[in-house]
Amino acid sequence: RRWEKTYMRRSGIPRAVAWALEGMGSRPDRGTLLEAWAGLVLVIHGEEDAFIPVAEARETVSRLKHGRGVFVPAAGHLLNHEKPAEFSAAVADFLQTPVLT
């Protein structure tokens, strides 16, 4: 996405992002932890995220017992900056979810 590329270029942090991506790629799979978690989880993901594919976010939600996915169109990895209204609405709606007993 153009916005993300411009941000990266202007922020002067491409090496830090490369380091973070390398770290994410070398992490062990935490799928069994996701599947065992019994709490509520909200996953908010930009549909145009250039760093983490939306398919991975959808898979994460599918592995959670009580997961909810909100997939924001025309948003990338920094969707809380790109689409703050949609991000805030998703969080506010999630916070209205009844507590599991």
FIPA-961053 format. One record per residue (C-alpha): residue in three letters; x, y negated, z negated. Coordinates in nm, 3 decimals, m for minus. Layout:
N
rest/east/north/up
ALA/X/Y/Z
...
***
This chain:
101
rest/east/north/up
ARG/0.000/0.000/0.000
ARG/0.126/m0.344/0.090
TRP/0.051/m0.490/m0.254
GLU/0.260/m0.224/m0.428
LYS/0.551/m0.266/m0.186
THR/0.549/m0.644/m0.230
TYR/0.535/m0.608/m0.608
MET/0.825/m0.365/m0.607
ARG/1.038/m0.588/m0.385
ARG/0.970/m0.904/m0.585
SER/0.997/m0.747/m0.928
GLY/1.351/m0.623/m0.871
ILE/1.277/m0.284/m1.026
PRO/1.305/m0.034/m0.740
ARG/1.581/0.158/m0.921
ALA/1.365/0.187/m1.231
VAL/1.075/0.320/m1.025
ALA/1.305/0.568/m0.852
TRP/1.426/0.683/m1.194
ALA/1.068/0.719/m1.320
LEU/0.963/0.917/m1.013
GLU/1.262/1.146/m1.052
GLY/1.166/1.202/m1.415
MET/0.806/1.277/m1.324
GLY/0.919/1.526/m1.063
SER/1.138/1.716/m1.307
ARG/0.881/1.746/m1.588
PRO/0.752/2.093/m1.667
ASP/0.391/2.174/m1.589
ARG/0.166/2.082/m1.880
GLY/m0.141/2.253/m1.737
THR/m0.187/2.491/m2.028
LEU/m0.190/2.195/m2.268
LEU/m0.457/2.025/m2.057
GLU/m0.672/2.335/m2.053
ALA/m0.644/2.378/m2.430
TRP/m0.730/2.017/m2.515
ALA/m1.086/1.997/m2.648
GLY/m1.115/1.619/m2.675
LEU/m1.264/1.371/m2.434
VAL/m1.028/1.245/m2.165
LEU/m1.075/0.971/m1.908
VAL/m0.862/0.977/m1.594
ILE/m0.882/0.655/m1.392
HIS/m0.700/0.680/m1.062
GLY/m0.659/0.461/m0.755
GLU/m0.756/0.648/m0.440
GLU/m0.462/0.492/m0.257
ASP/m0.199/0.560/m0.523
ALA/0.134/0.597/m0.342
PHE/0.308/0.758/m0.641
ILE/0.064/1.022/m0.766
PRO/m0.165/1.176/m0.504
VAL/m0.535/1.155/m0.578
ALA/m0.555/1.534/m0.535
GLU/m0.331/1.574/m0.842
ALA/m0.555/1.345/m1.046
ARG/m0.862/1.542/m0.939
GLU/m0.687/1.867/m1.034
THR/m0.602/1.722/m1.375
VAL/m0.968/1.636/m1.435
SER/m1.077/1.983/m1.326
ARG/m0.845/2.143/m1.583
LEU/m0.987/1.946/m1.876
LYS/m1.277/2.086/m2.077
HIS/m1.424/1.741/m2.130
GLY/m1.255/1.536/m1.863
ARG/m1.407/1.255/m1.666
GLY/m1.251/1.120/m1.350
VAL/m1.308/0.775/m1.208
PHE/m1.153/0.730/m0.866
VAL/m1.131/0.368/m0.757
PRO/m1.141/0.298/m0.382
ALA/m0.885/0.058/m0.228
ALA/m0.666/0.074/m0.540
GLY/m0.316/0.207/m0.589
HIS/m0.101/0.299/m0.886
LEU/m0.147/m0.039/m1.058
LEU/m0.522/m0.031/m1.033
ASN/m0.577/m0.209/m1.364
HIS/m0.409/m0.511/m1.197
GLU/m0.557/m0.456/m0.851
LYS/m0.915/m0.384/m0.961
PRO/m0.944/m0.509/m1.321
ALA/m1.324/m0.526/m1.319
GLU/m1.361/m0.165/m1.203
PHE/m1.093/m0.049/m1.448
SER/m1.256/m0.229/m1.742
ALA/m1.601/m0.102/m1.648
ALA/m1.475/0.258/m1.640
VAL/m1.316/0.222/m1.983
ALA/m1.621/0.049/m2.131
ASP/m1.850/0.321/m1.995
PHE/m1.622/0.594/m2.130
LEU/m1.619/0.434/m2.475
GLN/m1.999/0.475/m2.482
THR/m1.960/0.854/m2.450
PRO/m2.098/1.033/m2.755
VAL/m1.835/1.190/m2.978
LEU/m1.803/1.566/m2.948
THR/m1.893/1.765/m3.257
***
